[in-house]
């Protein structure tokens, strides 16, 4: 019921239902639910903004960051800064 309720909040993208969810489960006795609740409460503002602005995404930036990290991991220990820069620019 706990996760089903939260899934409903996410599907409906309703901020008032998110607040209701937070208020309903703040005194839950299940330790896993408490940990989840604390994180949801802490990230309430972020969740709210994802509901209000669904067209905004940091996906392209995360993709670029992941690409750079992959190149760095593959060449760790044998590539200098110049080679890393060349590998990042050339693909």
C-alpha positions as CSV (number, residue, x, y, z in Angstrom):
1,X,0.0,0.0,0.0
2,X,2.9,2.3,0.8
3,X,4.6,2.0,-2.6
4,X,1.3,1.8,-4.4
5,X,0.3,5.1,-2.9
6,X,3.6,6.7,-3.9
7,X,3.3,5.2,-7.4
8,X,-0.1,6.9,-7.7
9,X,1.4,10.2,-6.7
10,X,4.1,9.8,-9.4
11,X,1.6,8.8,-12.1
12,X,-0.8,11.7,-11.3
13,X,2.0,14.2,-10.7
14,X,-0.1,15.9,-8.1
15,X,1.7,18.0,-5.5
16,X,-1.1,17.9,-3.0
17,X,-1.1,14.1,-3.1
18,X,2.6,14.2,-2.5
19,X,2.0,16.3,0.6
20,X,-0.8,14.0,1.7
21,X,1.6,11.0,1.3
22,X,4.3,12.7,3.4
23,X,1.8,13.5,6.1
24,X,0.2,10.1,6.1
25,X,3.4,8.0,6.4
26,X,5.4,10.3,8.7
27,X,4.7,8.0,11.7
28,X,5.0,4.6,10.0
29,X,6.6,1.9,12.1
30,X,8.3,0.0,9.2
31,X,12.0,1.0,9.1
32,X,12.3,0.7,5.3
33,X,9.2,3.0,4.9
34,X,10.7,5.5,7.3
35,X,14.0,5.7,5.3
36,X,12.1,6.1,2.1
37,X,9.8,8.7,3.7
38,X,12.8,10.7,5.0
39,X,14.3,10.9,1.5
40,X,11.0,11.8,-0.1
41,X,10.5,14.6,2.4
42,X,14.1,15.8,1.9
43,X,13.7,15.8,-1.9
44,X,10.1,17.2,-1.9
45,X,11.2,20.4,-3.7
46,X,12.9,18.4,-6.4
47,X,9.9,16.1,-6.9
48,X,7.6,19.1,-7.0
49,X,9.7,20.8,-9.7
50,X,9.8,17.5,-11.8
51,X,6.0,17.6,-11.7
52,X,5.8,21.3,-12.7
53,X,8.5,21.3,-15.4
54,X,8.5,17.9,-17.1
55,X,10.1,19.2,-20.2
56,X,13.3,20.2,-18.3
57,X,15.9,17.4,-18.2
58,X,19.5,17.1,-17.3
59,X,19.8,13.9,-19.4
60,X,22.0,15.4,-22.1
61,X,24.4,16.8,-19.5
62,X,24.5,13.4,-17.6
63,X,25.1,11.6,-20.9
64,X,28.2,13.8,-21.7
65,X,29.4,13.4,-18.1
66,X,29.1,9.6,-18.4
67,X,30.9,9.6,-21.7
68,X,33.9,11.5,-20.2
69,X,34.0,9.3,-17.1
70,X,34.0,6.2,-19.4
71,X,36.9,7.5,-21.4
72,X,38.8,8.4,-18.2
73,X,38.2,5.0,-16.7
74,X,39.3,3.2,-19.9
75,X,42.5,5.2,-20.1
76,X,43.3,5.5,-16.4
77,X,47.0,5.5,-15.7
78,X,48.2,5.7,-19.3
79,X,46.5,8.8,-20.7
80,X,47.6,12.3,-19.9
81,X,45.3,15.3,-20.0
82,X,46.1,16.0,-23.6
83,X,45.1,12.5,-24.7
84,X,42.0,12.6,-22.6
85,X,41.0,15.9,-24.2
86,X,41.6,14.4,-27.7
87,X,39.5,11.3,-26.9
88,X,36.7,13.5,-25.6
89,X,36.6,15.8,-28.6
90,X,37.2,13.3,-31.5
91,X,34.4,10.6,-31.1
